[in-house]
Every structure is written in structure tokens, then in C-alpha cells.
């Protein structure tokens, strides 16, 4: 790892330290929104920013031209499944849908959309933490996106894990996962790359934006994430 990359990773760590340690103070001082909403928004945007920075670093490590890489913030329209229409028993409902087929879609907007040469390549879901009910929703969204972009690769980037098993053991070489997570994954044709940045299972009563429960972001965790992203970008 060269000096420039080390500097960029240190900047990510410093931004994490500043933002997470200051979320509690800013949330308490604000009268505009509920405390919990501010905390969630702050962490969510932080993970999205980290994701984009890590992708840029991984892309540069591959020696690729930076102009080929871009990030989109587009809403993906998932069209209605035509087979569903044929199964509708009511002729009136079926006719209504056919007449309005151009309006029959579901909107999805992935947190971070990675484009190479203007082609959608990686969809990254960014979470402060993930538990299995949330994972179920993520897998549904990934499945819908795959119907439109069959070659897109999927990543879940989370600060903490609440999936159970050993996903929270960041520095393990091989993760065996958890029974619940594997069961959910087994029902979806999605290769989801799960990346956790902070060591230790997420505890509801020990939020990391509280100084006494703060977890450090290690450079080794960022390097491990970059290696995964670099392989996906290849």
C-alpha cells in the first residue's frame, strides 16, 4: 500500500471519528427532527461516503483511468412481470393493467451505484448495521434489480453487524456466517458480498455514537474492504 492510499484511508478514519463522535451532540442540539432520525441519517450518509471513497481507491489500485468510473443516483424502474398479468383472473383488471402498462413499475434507488464506462456494475447497500429482517428486504431489492441489470454485482457495506454468527469478526480470513442469514440467502439467487467495518456484534443498548461505546475504525478493515471491491471491479 503506497503513501497516497494510506493518507486517504487515514482521512476516512478521521472523518468517521469526527462524525460518529459528534452525532450525539448534534442530535441533542437540534429541534428539527427526532433524535433517533438524526442519528440514523448521520450514520447512513457516512457509510455511503465511505463506500464511494473505497471504490475510488480500489479502482485506482487497479491502474484504471479515473474518468471511466462514476457514481449514479438514479431511480431504477422495475417493470411489471408479464407472466403475472396473464395469471390475473379478472378480465377488467387485466385490461386495465395492459392499458396502463407504461405506469406499471416499482421504484428502487440503491444507496451507491457504481458505473464503469457508464455501465451499472456494482450496487452497494449502505447500513449503520444490518439484522436479518433488514437483510430480507435487501435481498428482495437485489433480486428486482437483477431482473433489469443481470450482470450487476451486489455489496452490503455495514459499520456493524447484527446478523449473528461471525460476520462481526472483521479480521477473520473466512466467515462462516449465521444460520438465519444463510437460510435467507439460500432462497435468493443473489451473490451478496457482506462487508463489515467495525469489530464486534452490534448491541442495541450500546450505540457507537455514545462515547462510552465508541468503536474505532481500523485501517486493516478498510484495506480488507478495498480488496473485495477491487476483485469485483476487475
Secondary structure as GFF3:
##gff-version 3
##sequence-region A 1 234
A	DSSP	alpha_helix	3	29	.	.	.	ID=ss1
A	DSSP	alpha_helix	35	61	.	.	.	ID=ss2
A	DSSP	three_ten_helix	66	68	.	.	.	ID=ss3
A	DSSP	beta_strand	69	72	.	.	.	ID=ss4
A	DSSP	beta_strand	76	79	.	.	.	ID=ss5
A	DSSP	alpha_helix	82	87	.	.	.	ID=ss6
A	DSSP	alpha_helix	91	99	.	.	.	ID=ss7
A	DSSP	three_ten_helix	101	103	.	.	.	ID=ss8
A	DSSP	beta_strand	105	108	.	.	.	ID=ss9
A	DSSP	beta_strand	112	116	.	.	.	ID=ss10
A	DSSP	beta_strand	119	130	.	.	.	ID=ss11
A	DSSP	alpha_helix	132	148	.	.	.	ID=ss12
A	DSSP	beta_strand	153	161	.	.	.	ID=ss13
A	DSSP	alpha_helix	179	186	.	.	.	ID=ss14
A	DSSP	beta_strand	192	196	.	.	.	ID=ss15
A	DSSP	three_ten_helix	211	213	.	.	.	ID=ss16
A	DSSP	alpha_helix	219	233	.	.	.	ID=ss17
###
